[in-house]
Amino acid sequence: MKLTTKGHYSVKALLDISLQPGYGPTSVKAIAERQNLPAPYLEKLLIEMRRAGILRSVRGAQGGYQLLSKPEDISLGQILQAIGETVDPLPHHEPQPNQAEDWVTFSLWQRLHQKLQEALYNITLADLYYDARSWKAAQGEATSFVI
């Protein structure tokens, strides 16, 4: 499985927001500048995540987007679902009734898909933050970083 650009940008934006005091609010422009992301595309992703109940928007000069839950309560699975990303292993595949190996392969992929889904819903924004922070520390770099 490879995280798409859409998924990658979404995770980067949410990690950025999670680093703000009180988890935001922070503007699209500020996130885009810090993370080197295209602001118009980022705005569309943040709107999708707002509609899914991951973020809320705050109006005004000090407004922007803010997490609705703590980072440890937001899973990678929720994020991907919010932006319409799927990890279907064999879309539209139907095993052949008279091919035992086809059924075995189909069953194997179905089980792997189930385990992958479980993993995606068990990995949180907080986990991703600490993994990135640990990696940076192992490289001898400062722990204040662009995601």
C-alpha positions as CSV (number, residue, x, y, z in Angstrom):
1,M,0.0,0.0,0.0
2,K,1.3,3.4,-0.9
3,L,-0.2,6.6,0.6
4,T,-1.5,8.8,-2.3
5,T,-0.6,12.5,-2.6
6,K,-4.0,13.3,-1.3
7,G,-3.5,11.1,1.8
8,H,0.0,12.4,2.3
9,Y,-1.1,16.0,2.2
10,S,-4.0,15.3,4.5
11,V,-1.8,13.6,7.2
12,K,0.8,16.4,6.9
13,A,-1.9,19.1,7.4
14,L,-3.4,17.3,10.4
15,L,-0.1,16.8,12.0
16,D,0.7,20.4,11.5
17,I,-2.6,21.5,13.1
18,S,-1.9,19.0,16.0
19,L,1.3,20.9,16.8
20,Q,-0.5,24.2,17.3
21,P,-1.2,25.2,20.9
22,G,-4.7,23.8,21.7
23,Y,-4.5,22.0,18.3
24,G,-5.3,25.2,16.3
25,P,-6.9,27.1,14.8
26,T,-4.4,27.7,12.1
27,S,-4.9,29.1,8.6
28,V,-4.7,27.2,5.3
29,K,-2.0,29.7,4.2
30,A,0.1,29.1,7.3
31,I,-0.1,25.3,7.0
32,A,0.6,25.4,3.3
33,E,3.7,27.6,3.9
34,R,5.1,25.5,6.8
35,Q,4.5,22.2,4.9
36,N,5.2,23.4,1.4
37,L,1.8,22.3,0.1
38,P,-0.4,24.0,-2.5
39,A,-2.9,26.1,-0.6
40,P,-5.9,25.7,-3.0
41,Y,-5.7,21.9,-3.0
42,L,-5.1,21.9,0.8
43,E,-8.2,23.9,1.3
44,K,-10.3,21.3,-0.5
45,L,-8.8,18.5,1.6
46,L,-9.5,20.4,4.9
47,I,-13.1,21.0,3.8
48,E,-13.5,17.3,3.2
49,M,-12.1,16.5,6.7
50,R,-14.3,19.2,8.2
51,R,-17.4,17.6,6.6
52,A,-16.2,14.2,8.1
53,G,-16.1,15.7,11.6
54,I,-12.3,15.6,12.0
55,L,-11.9,19.4,11.9
56,R,-13.9,22.5,12.5
57,S,-13.4,25.8,10.9
58,V,-13.1,29.0,12.9
59,R,-13.9,32.4,11.3
60,G,-12.1,35.6,11.8
61,A,-8.6,37.1,11.6
62,Q,-7.3,34.5,14.0
63,G,-9.4,31.7,12.5
64,G,-8.5,28.7,10.5
65,Y,-8.9,25.0,11.1
66,Q,-8.8,23.2,14.4
67,L,-9.0,19.5,15.4
68,L,-12.3,18.4,16.9
69,S,-10.5,15.6,18.9
70,K,-7.1,15.0,20.4
71,P,-4.5,13.5,18.1
72,E,-4.6,10.2,19.9
73,D,-8.3,9.9,19.0
74,I,-7.9,10.5,15.3
75,S,-6.9,7.4,13.3
76,L,-5.2,7.1,9.9
77,G,-8.2,5.1,8.8
78,Q,-10.6,8.0,9.7
79,I,-8.4,10.4,7.8
80,L,-8.3,8.3,4.6
81,Q,-12.0,7.6,4.8
82,A,-12.7,11.3,5.2
83,I,-10.9,12.1,1.9
84,G,-12.4,9.2,0.0
85,E,-9.2,7.0,-0.1
86,T,-9.6,3.3,0.0
87,V,-7.3,0.4,0.3
88,D,-9.3,-2.3,-1.5
89,P,-7.1,-5.2,-2.4
90,L,-8.9,-6.5,-5.4
91,P,-11.6,-4.2,-6.6
92,H,-14.3,-5.9,-8.6
93,H,-12.6,-9.3,-8.4
94,E,-14.8,-12.4,-8.4
95,P,-13.1,-15.8,-8.0
96,Q,-13.8,-18.4,-10.6
97,P,-16.1,-21.1,-9.1
98,N,-14.1,-24.0,-10.4
99,Q,-10.6,-22.7,-9.6
100,A,-9.6,-23.6,-6.0
101,E,-6.4,-21.6,-6.2
102,D,-8.4,-18.5,-7.2
103,W,-10.6,-18.9,-4.1
104,V,-7.5,-19.4,-1.9
105,T,-5.9,-16.2,-3.4
106,F,-9.2,-14.3,-3.0
107,S,-9.5,-15.5,0.6
108,L,-5.9,-14.5,1.4
109,W,-6.4,-11.0,0.0
110,Q,-9.7,-10.6,1.9
111,R,-7.9,-11.5,5.2
112,L,-5.0,-9.2,4.5
113,H,-7.4,-6.4,3.6
114,Q,-9.2,-6.9,7.0
115,K,-5.9,-6.8,8.9
116,L,-4.8,-3.7,7.0
117,Q,-8.1,-1.9,7.8
118,E,-7.7,-2.8,11.5
119,A,-4.2,-1.4,11.5
120,L,-5.2,1.8,9.8
121,Y,-7.8,2.4,12.4
122,N,-5.3,1.7,15.2
123,I,-2.6,4.1,14.0
124,T,-3.3,7.6,15.3
125,L,-2.1,11.1,14.6
126,A,-0.2,10.9,17.9
127,D,1.5,7.7,16.8
128,L,2.6,9.3,13.5
129,Y,3.9,12.4,15.4
130,Y,6.0,10.3,17.8
131,D,7.3,8.1,15.1
132,A,8.5,11.1,13.1
133,R,9.9,12.7,16.2
134,S,11.8,9.6,17.1
135,W,13.2,9.3,13.5
136,K,14.4,12.9,13.7
137,A,16.0,12.4,17.0
138,A,17.8,9.3,15.7
139,Q,19.2,11.4,12.9
140,G,20.5,13.8,15.4
141,E,18.2,16.6,14.3
142,A,16.2,19.0,16.4
143,T,12.7,17.7,17.3
144,S,11.1,20.9,16.1
145,F,10.5,20.1,12.5
146,V,8.4,20.3,9.4
147,I,6.4,17.2,8.9
